[in-house]
Amino acid sequence: MKLLIGAVGRAKPSPEKDLTSDYLARIRASGGPVGITGADLFEVEERKKLPPSELKVREGELLLAAVPTGAAIVTLDERGKQLSSEEFASFIGRAMDDGAPAFACLIGGADGHGPAVRERAGLTLAFGKATWPHMLVRVLLAEQLYRAVTIRAGHPYHRGN
């Protein structure tokens, strides 16, 4: 199964972009034994000036169009469910067991996700109640995906309970 991060907006060169790339590279290097076939980030952007409600719908269309058919979808939103790292790893494992070809975590634009994206998601995930900058959410998510891979592999990177 391939792990994907889908995000609205293009990242410029930055420490956050470098960290995200580093964690995705770690997943690609270590995920094979637990059935992870790759890890990538895709970015979408609507260049037309649209009213916020229309922009949110359009960004959702672009995100969903980039997700492989049959993928498990997770949205990121501060109103979502808070999971421990172990619970997140188990959720990914269930998607693998169900035969999903990909596990796509979607980060919306400034106004969040449109209804079509929220309806397709099997989980809405929050990294706490705080609102985080989108570029930091990419880093946090990439790290949690890597941590999930190491949990599933029994690797000592994760030293939880």
C-alpha positions as CSV (number, residue, x, y, z in Angstrom):
1,M,0.0,0.0,0.0
2,K,1.3,3.5,-0.8
3,L,1.1,6.3,1.7
4,L,0.1,9.7,0.3
5,I,-0.1,13.2,1.7
6,G,-2.3,15.4,-0.5
7,A,-2.2,19.1,0.2
8,V,-3.7,22.3,-1.1
9,G,-0.9,24.8,-2.0
10,R,2.6,24.6,-3.2
11,A,5.5,24.5,-0.7
12,K,8.4,26.8,-1.3
13,P,11.9,25.7,-0.3
14,S,11.9,25.7,3.5
15,P,13.0,23.7,6.6
16,E,9.4,22.3,6.7
17,K,9.5,21.1,3.1
18,D,12.9,19.5,3.8
19,L,11.6,17.7,7.0
20,T,8.5,16.4,5.1
21,S,10.7,15.1,2.3
22,D,13.0,13.5,4.9
23,Y,10.2,11.5,6.6
24,L,8.7,10.4,3.3
25,A,12.2,9.2,2.2
26,R,12.5,7.2,5.5
27,I,9.1,5.6,4.8
28,R,10.2,4.6,1.3
29,A,13.5,3.1,2.7
30,S,11.9,1.1,5.5
31,G,8.3,0.4,4.7
32,G,8.8,-2.6,2.4
33,P,8.8,-5.3,5.2
34,V,5.4,-4.1,6.4
35,G,3.8,-3.8,3.0
36,I,4.3,-0.1,2.3
37,T,5.2,0.3,-1.4
38,G,5.9,4.0,-1.3
39,A,5.3,7.4,0.2
40,D,4.7,10.6,-1.6
41,L,3.3,14.1,-1.3
42,F,1.1,15.6,-4.0
43,E,0.1,19.3,-4.1
44,V,-2.9,20.9,-5.8
45,E,-3.7,24.5,-6.4
46,E,-6.6,26.4,-8.0
47,R,-5.2,29.5,-9.6
48,K,-8.6,31.1,-10.4
49,K,-9.9,33.7,-7.9
50,L,-13.0,32.1,-6.6
51,P,-15.3,33.0,-3.6
52,P,-14.3,31.0,-0.5
53,S,-17.2,28.5,-0.7
54,E,-16.5,27.8,-4.4
55,L,-12.7,27.6,-3.8
56,K,-13.2,25.0,-1.1
57,V,-15.3,22.9,-3.4
58,R,-12.8,23.2,-6.2
59,E,-9.8,22.4,-4.0
60,G,-11.7,19.3,-2.9
61,E,-12.3,18.2,-6.5
62,L,-8.5,18.6,-7.2
63,L,-7.5,16.6,-4.1
64,L,-10.0,13.8,-4.9
65,A,-9.0,13.6,-8.5
66,A,-5.4,12.9,-7.4
67,V,-6.3,10.1,-5.0
68,P,-6.1,6.6,-6.5
69,T,-9.3,4.6,-6.9
70,G,-10.1,2.6,-3.8
71,A,-7.7,4.5,-1.5
72,A,-8.5,4.9,2.2
73,I,-8.9,8.7,2.8
74,V,-8.2,10.6,6.0
75,T,-8.8,14.3,6.3
76,L,-7.0,16.6,8.7
77,D,-9.1,19.1,10.7
78,E,-8.8,20.4,14.2
79,R,-12.3,19.2,14.9
80,G,-11.3,15.7,14.0
81,K,-10.6,12.7,16.2
82,Q,-7.4,12.6,18.2
83,L,-5.6,9.3,18.0
84,S,-2.5,8.0,19.7
85,S,0.3,6.9,17.4
86,E,-0.5,3.3,18.1
87,E,-4.2,3.9,17.1
88,F,-3.1,5.6,13.9
89,A,-0.8,2.7,13.0
90,S,-3.7,0.3,13.7
91,F,-6.0,2.4,11.4
92,I,-3.4,2.2,8.6
93,G,-3.1,-1.6,9.2
94,R,-6.9,-2.0,8.9
95,A,-6.8,-0.2,5.5
96,M,-4.0,-2.5,4.4
97,D,-6.0,-5.5,5.6
98,D,-9.0,-4.3,3.6
99,G,-6.9,-4.2,0.5
100,A,-6.7,-0.4,0.0
101,P,-4.1,0.3,-2.7
102,A,-3.3,3.6,-1.0
103,F,-3.7,5.5,2.2
104,A,-4.3,9.2,1.4
105,C,-4.2,11.9,4.1
106,L,-5.6,15.2,2.8
107,I,-4.8,18.7,4.0
108,G,-7.3,21.3,2.9
109,G,-6.9,24.9,2.0
110,A,-7.3,27.9,4.3
111,D,-11.0,27.4,4.6
112,G,-10.9,23.6,5.2
113,H,-12.4,20.7,3.2
114,G,-15.4,20.8,1.0
115,P,-18.3,18.4,1.6
116,A,-17.3,15.9,-1.1
117,V,-13.9,15.3,0.6
118,R,-15.5,15.0,4.1
119,E,-18.0,12.5,2.8
120,R,-15.2,10.3,1.2
121,A,-13.1,10.3,4.3
122,G,-13.1,7.2,6.6
123,L,-11.5,9.3,9.3
124,T,-11.1,13.0,10.2
125,L,-8.0,13.4,12.2
126,A,-6.8,16.2,14.5
127,F,-3.4,16.9,15.9
128,G,-5.0,18.5,18.9
129,K,-7.5,21.3,19.1
130,A,-5.1,24.0,18.0
131,T,-4.9,25.3,14.4
132,W,-1.5,24.5,12.9
133,P,0.2,26.2,9.9
134,H,-0.3,23.9,6.9
135,M,3.4,23.5,6.2
136,L,3.9,22.2,9.8
137,V,0.9,19.9,9.5
138,R,2.7,18.3,6.5
139,V,5.8,17.6,8.8
140,L,3.7,16.3,11.7
141,L,1.7,14.0,9.3
142,A,4.8,12.7,7.6
143,E,6.4,12.0,10.9
144,Q,3.3,10.2,12.2
145,L,3.1,8.1,9.0
146,Y,6.8,7.1,9.5
147,R,6.1,6.4,13.2
148,A,3.2,4.2,12.1
149,V,5.5,2.2,9.8
150,T,8.0,1.7,12.6
151,I,5.3,0.6,15.0
152,R,4.1,-2.0,12.6
153,A,7.7,-3.1,12.0
154,G,8.5,-3.4,15.7
155,H,11.3,-0.9,15.2
156,P,12.6,0.9,18.4
157,Y,12.0,4.4,16.9
158,H,8.6,4.5,18.7
159,R,9.0,4.2,22.5
160,G,5.4,4.6,23.5
161,N,3.6,2.8,26.3
